[in-house]
């Protein structure tokens, strides 16, 4: 018996790379899988139904159950069609994995509004679109007495959580997804639904766009462990999708290669207060702000950007 026996798992962007690895691993653990993929290019142009169909064929050839979906997550009604595919084909939806994505990397001064908007539409809006429809379904199920054991798993990236030059659009979207996920965990727990993130890695076609020296392969084509296999994060996704993870929600995991860690969210550090000589609260003086931060927080006399510019 697999960890996902009897569950219905929907994976957006499930036709290639990380999403393909997740879809195949979910099926291996007994899930019925909806593979959603528009089949577009890395930058978001075109479409090709064969991309999703190929993964469905692999799952079926291994004795699993799967269905394809070709709608775009960037379209709100299209996202409804994606969620409806799972419910209509398999009678329910238990797990939503948001992995669909595109890249349009440029430094911000060279980036067009279209480049920024397209990436946010697929990543940030795409995750919200599917979560919006799936959460409405789960809420209705709960209110009708069929309490779900639902799970949302959203793909994030170090570009959003740690920063990456030339990816201000992608990083903004991924950071936003992490924040949305935490809020979703607060809103949906009463309906039996948890929400978490996974930060994957590996040689995907998105990485291949920036590096001509790598070989991009399908996850199932790796015959032995390779730290750059994009399917290496799939075990964490399967666990988060399973009932074993019921106590866990609102978390951001990172699984790359054979490494596993948990991102710590934004949190307040030590607080300082401005007072007068008698200890009464006063408004901060700007010069005192810099003095306190430099001496007690940053503990540095770094001369800053002017000195860097002179190097």
Secondary structure, DSSP 8 states (H G I E B T S, - for coil): --TTTT-EEEEETTTSHHHHHHHHHHHHTT-EEEEE-----TTS----THHHHHHHHHHHHTT--EEEE---TTSHHHHHHHHHHHHHHHS---EEEE-------B-GGG--HHHHHHHHIIIIIHHHHHHHHHHHHHHHHHHTT----EEEEEEE-HHHHT--TTBHHHHHHHHHHHHHHHHHHHHHGGGTEEEEEEE--S--HHHHHH-TTS----GGG--S--TT-GGGGHHHHHHHHSGGGTT--S-EEEEETTEEEE------------B-TTS-B----HHHHHHHIIIIIS------HHHHHH-
